[in-house]
């Protein structure tokens, strides 16, 4: 008999009932150090008082009206995002998956309105993850994502990760856009080097191709800049944002230049819930905190401390770990042992990590994690590694 919850997740046998900063409390009272942050969502930790206050104040006034009307909180958040980024305009969604759908529509409508409807192909990359919608799985193209869900949405091409020559060879007169994560999250915390991101921007400029960046996981301060592409000194035409932007409240967005968004006029896209007063009240509080230079400088400092500590962990346990990957507080441990063994041993030692492809565990803590909590995370990972090593 099928359970009342559709069984699409292999859930860990843990039930958390409360959160405090970087900690989750299980119903039996155990305290877990949360190095996953809801898959990079709880950017300011659990029950952050600033976010609780913003949500509570808004909830006492107005929850939802729909996008048939002006929403002051939404306008305020859009204005701040435009001021802090490359973008000229913003559309709010409920998730990264919805942001992907709009990014694809926006790119294709752009070329349709320019009288070049044949320019509808979008190039994506092996190992990518852009959500689980029809467009998202077609972009990723992997068997794991697509098997059983055909016929797939046409018009997507996958090329090898970090192979610029292969990418350039696939750009044709039919190419509408290239979509890429500056850091692949689900794909195994694989960082696209700055020089390749610069080359990608140059290629798009030379071929008049739109560049779509998926910063759903790597954006919102996670690398020490507000968005990861800033490290390379480039800007996209369209960008997908979600996860950390709501600090735990469902919120996503598509940011775009005026040129890229020029075909998206009234009636071309919509969302009943997207950018409602509750979501945007929280989003404003998140952005005003994370976009602060001192806050981002602290993320950079803490990321250096955490990476150095993880390098020591790898050196001490070569039978369990192979290397450290990532940028900022979006780090991964490539494992020698099976990554799920490490994650499960982590549960035994009350630390939460997140699996990824390529036998990697992800470390995506709240950006507010303290130095002492970083040290505690290393201690608990050390115990987990020792536990696996001692297992016959």
N, C-alpha and C positions, 0 to 999 in steps of 0.2 A: 504494500500500500504506500502510495506517495505521501510524504509528510506535508503538513500544512504550510511549511516554508519550502518553496521550490529548492530542491537540493543541488544548486549550481555552485555551492562553495563547500570545500572540505574544512569546516570550521574547527579551530582548536577548542578543546574542552575548557574554556575559560569564560566566565561571565563577570564582566566588570560593572560595578554599580556606582562608582564615583571616580572623579579625577581631580588631581591637585598638581598643577604645574606640569612637571615631567613625570608624574607618577599616576598609575592607575591602581585602584583598589578593587580586588576581586571580592565577590560576595562572601567568601569565607574569611575576609580580613587581610589576606596577603597583599603586600604592596609590590607592584611590578614597576621597574624602571622602563619607561616607554621610549624606546629608541626608534619607533616607527611612526609615531604621531599620526595614526590613522592614515598611513601612506602619504606622508608629507602634507597633511591637511591642517592639523592643530599647530599652526605656525607659532602661536603665542602661548602654547600650553593649554592644559585643561582648566576649565573654570577660571580663566583669566578675568580678574575683577573689572578691567576696562571694558572687555567685551560683554561680560554679564551686565554691566551698567547700561551699555548701549542698547543691548537687546531688550532689557527690562523696560527701559524708558520708552522705547518705540512700541513694545508690545502693549503698553498701557494706553497708547493713543490710536494706532492704526496698523493693522497687519497687512492688508492686501486691498488693492483697488483694481488691478490689471493695467496693462499698458495703453488702454483707451484714454488715459488721463495723464496729466503731468504728475511726476513723482519727484518731489524736491530732493529726497535722499539719493535717488538715482542720478539726478542731474549733478549733485555735488560730487558724487564718486566719479562720474564720467569726467567732470572738469579737472579733478585732481589727477586722474590717470593720464589725461591729455597733457597736463602741465608737467608730469613727471616722466613721460616717455616720448617715443617717436611719434605716437599716434595723433591723429586729428579727430577721430571719432571712435565711439565704443558702443557695442551692443551687449547687453547683459543676458546671460543664460543661467541655468541651474547647475551645470556640470561641464566638465571638459569634453565629454562626449557630444553634448549639444553644441559646444564651441566648434568642434571639428566639423559638424554638419554645416554650420554657417560658413566656416572658412572655405570649404569646398564649393558651396553655392556661390559665395562671393567671387571666387576666382573664375569660375566658369561663366557667371553672368557678366563679369567684366569684359571678357573677350566676345561674348555674344553681342553685347551692346556696341562693341567696336566693329561689328560686322565681320568677325572672324570666328564663327561658331565651331569651326574645326579645331580651334585651339581649346580642347577640353581635357587633354591628358594631364595627369598629375603624377609626378615622379616622387616616390617615397623610397625608404631604405630598409634593407634586410635588418631584422631585429627590432623594428620600430613598434610602437604601441600608440594608437591614437583613439582609444576607446573601443566600445563594442557595438556601435551602431553599424548600419549597412556601409556607410562611407568609411568608418574607422577600420573595420576588418578588411575591407577591400584595399585600403591603403597599406595596411600591414602585410597582408597577403600570405602570411604563414599558414601552414596546414592546421596548426593548433587553433588559430583564430577563425579559419574559414570552413573547415571540414563540416559538411552537412548543411551549410547555409546558402548553397548556390541556388539559382545563378547569382553570382556576385555582381555588384554594381560595376559596370565597365569603366574603362578610362584610367586605370591606375597601373603604374609600372614600378617594380622594385629593382633597385640597384644595390650592389654590395656597399656595406658601411665603410666610410673613409676611402673609397676608391674614386678620386676626382675624375680620372680619365674615363672610367666607365660611366660616371654621371654625365660628363660632357658629351659623350658619344650618343646618349639617349635623348638629349635635348634636340627637338625637331620643330618644324613649323606647326606641329600639332600640340606642342607643350604649352599648357596654361600656367602651371605653377610647379614649384618644388616644395615639398613639405618635409620638415626635419625637426627632430628634438636636438637642441644643443648638447644635452646629456640624455642618453637613453636610460630610462629608469627601469621599466619592466625588462628591457633588453640586457640588463646586467651592469648598470652604472658605467656606461661607456661614454667617455667625454670626447666630443669632436674638438680637436685642437683649434686654437684661434686662427692659425694660418689657413686651415681648411674652411672655416666659416667665412673668412675674408675672401678666399677664392670662390666660394659659393655665391657670395654677394656680387662679386665681379662678373661671374658667369651669368647671373640673372640680369645684370645691367647690360651686358654685351648682347644677350639674346632677347631682351625685352620680356623676360619671364618673371612672374610674381614669386616672391619668396615668402612662404608661410612658415613661421616658427611655432612649434608646439612647446610652450613653456608651462604647461599645466603642472608638471612636477618640479621642474628646475627653477621656476620663477618665484616671484614674491620674496626676495631676499635670501633664498636658500643658498646661493653661492657667494654671498657677500656683496653683490650688487643687487639692485631691485630686480633686474632680469639678467639671465646668464649671458645673453648675447652682448651685453655691454662690455664684457671683458675683451671681446674682439674688436670693439670700436665700430661695429656695424649696426644697421637697423633693418628689420624686415619690412615687408609691405603689409602683411597681415600676421597677427599673433594670437594664439589661443592661450587663455589663462583660466585657471580654476584652482582647485585644492586649497592652497594656502591663502588665497585672497579672501575667503570667508572665515578663516580661522576655526573651522568646524561647522559653520552654517553653510548649507548648500548654495554655492554661488560660483558662476563662471563668467567669462567675458571673451569677446573678440575685439581686439584693438586693430585699427587699420589707418592707413594714410587716406587722405581725401581722394587721391587718384584711385587707389585699389577699391575703395568703397563706393565709387561714383555711380555704379549701376544699381545699388541697393536703395531704391526709392520706396515710398509708402506702398505697402501691399506685397513686397517681395519676400518678407520674412516676418516672423512674429513669435511671441512666447507669452502664454498666459501668466506664468509665475515669474519669469525672468526679471531680475532687478526690482523685486517688490520692496516695499518700505522696510520690512524686517531684515531682509538679506542685505540691503544697501546700508542700513544703519550700522550693522556689524562690519560690513566691508569698509566703510569709511573709518571706523575705529582701527581696523587692522592696518589699512594703508597709512594712516597718519602716524602709526607707531613704526612700521617697518621702513617707510621711506625716509626716516630720519637718518642723517649721516652717521651720527654717533652709534645708533643701533646697528647699522650695517658694518661699521668698523668693528664692533664687538663680535658680530658673526664671523668676520674674517679672522680675528684674533682667536676665537674659540675653535674655529675650524683648523687652524694651524696646530693648536694644542691637541686636538682630538686626533688629527692625522698622525702626528708624531707618536702619540701613545699607541695607536693602532699598528704603526710600523714595528714598534717594540713587541707587540703581541704576536705579529706574524713571525718575527725573528725567533721568538721563544717557542712557537708551536708550528714548525714547518710541516708536521704531519697532519695539521688541521687546516692551516691557512697558507695561501700562496702569495697574495699581494693585496695592497690597498688601492682602491680606485676612487675616482670622483673628484668633486670640487666643493669647497665650502662645507656646509653641513648636509651635503648629499653624497655620502660616502658608501663604498661597498667593500666587502671582504670576499675576494675570490677564494673559494674553499678548495682544499685538497680532499678532505672528507666530504661526504654528501651534505649539501647545504641544509637540507631538512633535519639532518642529525644535529647540526649546530643550532638550528632554531629551536628544536625540541629540547635540547640540553639547556638552552637559554631559558625556556619556560621553567625548567626544573630549578634554575637559579634566579628566577623572577626578573628576567630581562626580556624585553620584546624586540625582536628584529623582524625584517620582512624579506621573503624570498624574491629572487629574480632569476632570469635566465642565466645561462653560462655558469651554473653552480655558484652563484653569488648570493650573499645576504646583504640586504640594504640597511644602512643606519641613517635614519631620517628624523633626528630628534626635534622637538620644539626648538625654535631659534633662541628661546629664552633659557636653554639649558645652562646650568652653572658649571664652573670649573670642578667643583666637588662632585657633581653628578657625572661629569665626563670621567673623572677618576673612578667613580663607583661603577660606571658602565664597563670600563676596562677590567676591573676586578671581577665582575660577574662573567664577562666573556672569558676571562682567564680560567675561572672555575668550570665554565661549560666546556672549554677545550680540554682541560685536565680530565674531566668526567668522561669525555669521548675517548681520550687516549687510554684511560684505565679500563675501558670496556673491552672484554675479550672479543 
